[in-house]
């Protein structure tokens, strides 16, 4: 258990550092946070899953991550539109959009994973 946590820490740290350097080289600098977070955690998780449970299981996890990212893209576009163009309230907007995100993620799962 301790060795797995240590391995997760090391792999996660290396991948986060790599993506932070990549993000720091891009303009605008706000990409550094974007590239330092989600991709690095996803890659660390997938690599550990592939080592522990095998490649087929990691492939299913990767597909689930992609579908979740697509659902999140819909959420982000919806929140942007409602907040910036329609001037809706923040709590209402994010609450309703969160339900849309969940419905999109579940719907995509039902379509692609029968």
RARASUL-V995817 format. One record per helix or strand. SS is the DSSP state (h for helix, s for strand). FROM is the first residue (numbers start at 1). LEN is the number of residues. Records with the same first field share a line. If there is no record, write none. Layout:
SS: FROM-LEN / FROM-LEN
//
This chain:
h: 2-24 / 31-6 / 38-16 / 55-31 / 90-23
//
